[in-house]
Each structure stands twice: as C-alpha cells, then as structure tokens.
Amino acid sequence: MAQPAAPPLPPPRPDLPAPPADGPGAPKAASAGPQTGPATEADTGCLERLDKLGVRFEKLSPVQEKGCKIGNPVSVSALSNTIEIAPASVMECSYAENLARWIANVVVPRASEHLQSAPTKLLIGTAYQCRDQRSGAKLSEHAFGNGVDVMGFEFDRRPPLRVKFQSEGSPEAAFQSAIQKEACSIFTTVLGPGSDDDHGDHLHLDMRMRKGDYRICQ
Ligand SMILES: [Zn+2]
C-alpha cells in the first residue's frame, strides 16, 4: 500500500494560524510559492484522505519546471481497491481526491444503474503535462496537476466504453451524460463530446479557480 514519504511534522504551534483547508474550492496553499521545506499539514492531511479512500499512490517531490508546478504531487495507480487507473498518472493530491470521489460517488452508481456493471479501470489520456493550453494564452490546468483527460472505462461484465458521441437513447449515452453532468459539482471545468472540436473523444475534468466560483460545464 502507499506509504507517503513525508518527514515527520513538527509539533503544532498554537500561536500560528491554522493552515487553509485544502478541500475542493479552497485556495491551493502549496502553489503560492516555491515549496522546498517539509510537507505542510494540509499536504499530509490530503495524503491521509487518499489512504482512507483506498487510493493507491506514490508521493512525489514537488514539481517545478518552466511555469508548471505541482505542490503536492502523487502518482496514482488505483482510485479504489477495485478500480485501477491506466496509465498510472501524476496529479496534485487534492485533484486525486476529487477524482476518487467522482469515481466512487458518481461513476460506480451510474455504471450500475445504466450498464449493470462495475468499473474496473479508468483509462487516462493526459494527466500532468507541461504545455500551453490550446488557446496559447494561459497554461492549462494539466500544467499544475489539476486536470485529467478521461478516455474511457473498463468494466467487469461488459466491453470497455470509450468516451465519444454515443448513439442517442443507448444505455452508454445515458451513462456518459450522467457522469459528465454530475462531474460539474466536483470539478470546475467539465468538457466532453459536444463541447467543442477538441473534446470529441474524452472528458476533460479540471479544477481551475475562477472569480466567483464560476464553472464551465459543457
Ligand atoms: Zn484536458
């Protein structure tokens, strides 16, 4: 099982303000500046939550190259005891937590409802990648370990499903539309087939922070 390699934390200092929560929607303290010291309490808390969720991961050293950065990176190989992720992918710890919650709370029940199957593998295209967004203006959330492209799923009792335009009225269409729609309450950007020309074969799920918690859900 995953053993976070973080050094032991110093005893708490009651005179210091509490570290910011690192749940969804909270600002990412780790991205505020170069992080070379010991892991923060927020970082350690996130790793502990991954363990509790049954996520299989390896803790990595903070990533910083060009403008790209991940403060608390993990390489994830499974999102639960029964659902692998292929290939193993690098992401920010808080992102991994959200991905695991989406799988457990959305994908598993919807697969059971619409496909009478349980997912066994999440097929990933791009996770962390240090490249410009397609528009060229800003770095993509992939550059911060805060975005993943979901290409499809494998299941225990049916053939794999690839994300694409599914035939209307099919169980596959109902499943894909449900998991895409419900991803919007967990991630701040959800793009898939039908959003634009770039997302015809995958779901892009990211956690970009915008003013007023504005979300893009298409
Ligand atoms: Zn993407």
Boltz pocket constraint, residues with backbone or C-beta under 6 A from the ligand:
constraints:
  - pocket:
      binder: B
      contacts: [[A, 126], [A, 142], [A, 147], [A, 148], [A, 149], [A, 203], [A, 204], [A, 205]]
      max_distance: 6.0
